[in-house]
Amino acid sequence: MRPHLLAVNALLSLALAACATEVDGDDPNPYDPADEEEPPLVELPALVLSSPIPQRAGAWWGDVKTPQQNQVWGEILNSTPGKNLTAPFTYQWKCSLPRFDGSPQTLQLRRTSFSVNSTIQKEWSYPAPDTVYSYTLDPAKYSSGWVEIRIRCHGRETTGSETGNDTAITAGFPVQIRGGTSTSQNHSGTDYLDTHGWYSRGVDYVYATFLNLSDLVGKAQSGIVALKLKARVSGDTYLDHFMVKIDGVIATMSDGKPAEFFGSTGDRTIYIDTRRLTNGVHVFAMHAHGIEKSDSEQPGKQLAAQSEIRVTVQN
């Protein structure tokens, strides 16, 4: 790592530690392997939103034949990717355990938390489903520079052989603290939305990330638009496939092919012709799907993560 970034990271870690809320002892895996990545070169913020945006993140683990069973979702009501925070701002979010016809939901919400990078600022045990939680972030308490805001929702299995294991999501986005240009522990620069799906027992993470958010939100889209995407995994999973859905259906790319890709290549840029869509707001979803490896405890089980944004089309 570059020497000046080491110094920045040390200062930021001290500032975050001073603000952190103590976590009870059974907190599942606060470590995020992406935190050890080389921070990207600092770039000027490309995204300037006139108002906050909604952001949804979902995850599920289990049999590949039952993807609607035991899903966990988190929704940030006022995400501010790219925002320069110069005054206190109150973020709001909620966690949910959706139920689908014919698919059991045996998870219980165990916790939700608000973090700056990997440091938990506040945590709530046994949050009520679909209830709004909030945290006010005061930028004066942190070193200036780019950080990642992370909202987490954890669901714990209550029945069967998996009792006590957790499925969790992290919804992440970058913010700039008081105009600083240093960067630490963020995953993909300053123009992205990220979802981590996580399962305990060492299965670890699947990531689904939009990399060019400024091209997609905050303005109406027309014609052909590019989506820069990143899917990746860590721990006991390998990347099986990823896809883009629009309004719940696998998208058709501008070349007429479905936006679904099998194999380990997780970085792709795809093109969507918005003239195939009606004018109005559409849900664009980036879905990444990992499979437990042959030497894992339960080979062949899936871990999926999905990141959702709302895109306005006007042709």
C-alpha positions in Angstrom: 0.0 0.0 0.0 1.2 3.5 -0.7 3.0 5.2 2.3 0.7 8.2 2.4 -2.4 6.0 2.3 -1.1 4.0 5.3 -0.9 7.2 7.3 -4.4 8.2 6.2 -5.8 4.8 7.1 -4.2 4.9 10.5 -5.7 8.3 11.3 -9.1 7.3 10.0 -9.1 4.1 12.0 -8.4 6.1 15.2 -11.3 8.5 14.5 -13.7 5.7 13.8 -12.7 3.7 16.8 -13.5 6.7 19.0 -17.1 6.9 17.6 -17.8 3.2 17.6 -20.6 1.5 19.6 -19.6 -1.7 21.4 -21.0 -4.8 19.8 -22.2 -7.8 21.8 -20.0 -10.9 21.6 -21.9 -12.9 19.0 -21.6 -10.4 16.2 -21.1 -12.5 13.1 -18.0 -11.8 11.1 -17.5 -8.0 11.1 -14.5 -8.5 9.0 -14.9 -7.7 5.3 -12.1 -9.1 3.1 -12.6 -6.2 0.7 -11.2 -3.9 3.4 -7.7 -5.1 2.7 -7.9 -4.2 -1.0 -5.6 -1.5 -2.4 -7.7 1.7 -2.1 -8.4 3.1 -5.6 -6.8 6.3 -6.8 -8.8 9.3 -5.6 -11.1 10.8 -8.2 -13.3 13.8 -8.3 -16.9 13.0 -7.4 -18.8 12.4 -10.6 -22.1 12.0 -8.9 -24.0 15.1 -7.6 -27.6 14.2 -6.7 -30.2 16.9 -6.2 -31.8 14.7 -3.6 -31.2 11.3 -1.9 -32.2 8.1 -3.6 -33.6 4.7 -2.5 -31.3 1.7 -2.5 -32.2 -1.9 -1.9 -30.1 -4.9 -1.1 -31.0 -8.6 -0.7 -29.4 -11.9 0.0 -30.3 -15.6 0.4 -28.6 -18.9 1.1 -29.8 -22.4 0.5 -30.8 -24.9 -2.2 -30.5 -23.6 -5.7 -34.1 -24.9 -6.3 -35.6 -22.7 -3.6 -34.3 -19.2 -4.2 -37.4 -17.6 -2.6 -36.9 -19.3 0.8 -35.3 -17.3 3.6 -34.4 -14.1 1.9 -33.1 -11.0 3.8 -33.5 -7.5 2.5 -32.5 -4.0 3.5 -33.7 -0.8 2.0 -32.0 2.6 2.5 -34.6 5.3 2.1 -32.2 8.2 1.6 -28.9 6.9 0.2 -26.5 9.7 -0.7 -23.7 8.2 -2.9 -21.1 10.8 -3.8 -22.4 13.4 -1.3 -20.0 15.8 0.3 -21.1 15.7 4.0 -20.4 19.0 5.7 -23.2 18.9 8.2 -25.0 16.2 10.2 -27.2 14.0 8.0 -29.8 11.4 9.3 -29.9 8.2 7.3 -33.0 6.0 7.4 -33.4 2.3 6.5 -35.4 -0.8 7.2 -34.9 -4.5 7.2 -37.4 -7.1 5.9 -37.9 -10.9 5.6 -40.2 -11.3 2.6 -42.6 -14.2 2.3 -43.4 -15.8 -1.0 -46.3 -18.2 -1.7 -45.1 -21.8 -1.2 -41.7 -20.8 0.3 -41.2 -20.9 4.0 -39.5 -18.0 5.9 -37.9 -19.4 9.0 -35.4 -16.5 9.7 -35.7 -14.0 12.5 -34.2 -10.6 12.2 -31.2 -10.7 14.7 -29.7 -7.3 14.3 -29.3 -4.2 12.2 -26.4 -1.7 12.3 -25.0 1.5 10.8 -21.2 1.4 10.0 -18.6 3.8 8.6 -16.3 1.5 6.7 -16.1 -1.6 9.0 -16.6 0.2 12.2 -20.1 -0.1 13.7 -21.4 3.2 15.0 -24.7 1.9 16.4 -26.5 -1.5 16.5 -30.0 -2.7 17.3 -30.8 -6.2 18.4 -33.9 -8.0 17.1 -35.1 -5.2 14.9 -38.8 -5.2 14.0 -39.3 -6.1 10.3 -40.2 -3.2 8.0 -39.6 -0.6 10.8 -37.6 2.5 9.9 -34.3 2.9 11.9 -32.2 6.0 11.7 -28.7 7.2 12.5 -27.4 10.8 12.3 -23.8 11.0 10.9 -21.9 14.0 12.1 -19.0 14.6 9.7 -17.2 16.8 12.3 -16.4 13.6 14.3 -14.4 12.0 11.4 -11.3 12.7 9.5 -11.9 14.3 6.1 -11.9 12.0 3.1 -13.9 9.3 1.3 -15.5 6.6 3.4 -18.2 3.9 2.8 -21.5 4.0 4.6 -22.8 0.4 5.3 -26.2 -0.6 6.5 -26.5 -4.2 7.7 -29.5 -6.5 8.2 -28.9 -10.0 9.7 -31.5 -12.8 9.7 -30.9 -15.9 11.9 -32.1 -19.4 11.2 -34.6 -20.6 13.8 -35.3 -24.2 12.7 -33.5 -27.3 11.4 -29.8 -28.2 11.1 -28.9 -24.6 10.2 -30.4 -23.1 13.4 -28.2 -20.3 14.7 -26.6 -19.5 11.3 -27.0 -16.0 9.8 -27.9 -14.7 6.4 -27.0 -11.0 6.1 -26.8 -8.1 3.7 -24.7 -5.0 3.6 -25.9 -2.1 1.5 -22.9 0.2 0.9 -22.2 3.6 -0.8 -19.4 6.2 -0.7 -19.6 9.6 0.9 -17.1 12.4 1.1 -16.4 13.8 4.6 -15.9 17.6 4.6 -14.4 17.7 1.1 -11.4 15.5 1.8 -9.7 13.6 -1.0 -8.1 10.8 0.9 -9.7 7.4 0.6 -9.8 4.3 2.9 -11.7 1.0 2.9 -14.1 1.7 0.1 -14.6 -0.9 -2.5 -14.9 0.7 -5.8 -14.0 4.4 -6.0 -16.6 7.1 -5.5 -19.3 6.4 -8.0 -21.0 3.1 -7.0 -23.6 1.2 -5.0 -22.6 -2.1 -3.5 -24.4 -5.1 -1.9 -22.6 -7.8 0.1 -24.6 -11.0 0.7 -23.1 -13.0 3.6 -23.6 -16.4 5.2 -22.0 -17.6 8.4 -20.2 -20.9 8.9 -17.3 -19.6 6.7 -19.3 -19.3 3.5 -18.5 -15.6 3.6 -19.4 -13.1 0.9 -20.9 -12.5 -2.6 -20.8 -9.0 -3.9 -23.0 -7.2 -6.5 -21.9 -3.7 -7.5 -23.0 -0.9 -9.9 -19.8 0.9 -10.8 -21.1 3.9 -12.8 -23.9 5.2 -10.7 -23.7 8.7 -12.0 -24.6 7.5 -15.5 -27.8 5.9 -14.3 -29.5 7.9 -11.5 -30.3 11.5 -10.9 -31.3 12.1 -14.5 -33.6 10.6 -17.1 -32.2 8.0 -19.5 -32.8 7.7 -23.2 -31.4 5.5 -26.0 -28.6 3.1 -25.2 -27.0 3.2 -21.7 -24.0 1.4 -20.3 -23.9 -0.5 -17.0 -20.5 -1.1 -15.5 -20.8 -4.1 -13.1 -18.7 -6.1 -10.7 -19.6 -9.5 -9.3 -17.2 -11.3 -6.9 -17.0 -13.7 -4.0 -14.8 -14.7 -1.1 -14.6 -17.6 1.4 -16.1 -21.0 0.5 -17.9 -19.9 -2.7 -17.1 -19.6 -6.4 -18.8 -17.2 -8.7 -21.4 -19.2 -10.7 -23.2 -16.5 -12.7 -24.5 -13.0 -12.5 -27.3 -11.2 -14.3 -29.1 -7.9 -14.7 -32.9 -7.8 -14.2 -35.2 -5.0 -15.0 -38.5 -5.0 -13.1 -37.9 -8.5 -12.0 -37.2 -10.0 -15.5 -33.8 -10.8 -16.9 -32.8 -7.8 -19.1 -32.3 -8.0 -22.8 -29.1 -6.2 -23.9 -28.9 -3.9 -26.9 -27.6 -6.8 -29.0 -30.7 -8.9 -28.2 -28.9 -11.3 -25.9 -30.0 -11.9 -22.3 -28.0 -10.1 -19.6 -26.9 -13.3 -17.8 -23.3 -14.5 -17.7 -22.0 -17.8 -16.4 -18.4 -18.4 -15.2 -15.9 -16.5 -13.1 -15.6 -13.3 -15.1 -17.3 -10.8 -12.8 -16.3 -7.4 -14.3 -18.4 -6.5 -17.3 -19.9 -3.5 -19.1 -23.2 -4.2 -20.7 -25.5 -2.0 -22.8 -29.3 -1.6 -22.4 -31.5 0.0 -25.1 -34.0 2.0 -23.0 -36.2 2.4 -26.1 -37.4 -1.2 -25.3 -38.8 0.1 -22.0 -41.8 2.3 -21.3 -41.2 5.8 -20.1 -41.2 6.1 -16.3 -39.3 4.6 -13.3 -37.8 1.0 -13.6 -36.0 -1.2 -11.1 -32.6 -2.2 -12.3 -31.1 -5.1 -10.3 -27.6 -6.5 -10.3 -27.7 -10.1 -9.1 -24.6 -12.2 -8.3 -24.8 -15.9 -7.5 -22.1 -17.9 -5.6 -22.0 -21.7 -5.1 -20.3 -23.4 -2.2 -17.1 -25.1 -3.3 -16.5 -28.9 -3.3 -14.5 -28.7 0.0 -17.1 -26.6 1.7 -19.4 -28.0 4.4 -22.4 -28.1 2.1 -21.1 -28.2 -1.5 -23.5 -26.9 -4.1 -25.5 -24.6 -1.9 -26.1 -21.1 -3.2 -25.4 -17.7 -1.8 -26.9 -14.9 -3.8 -26.7 -11.1 -3.5 -28.8 -8.5 -5.3 -28.4 -4.7 -5.5 -31.3 -2.6 -6.8 -31.6 1.0 -8.0 -34.4 3.0 -9.7 -33.8 4.3 -13.2 -36.0 6.9 -14.9 -36.5 6.4 -18.6 -37.7 9.1 -20.9 -37.4 8.6 -24.7 
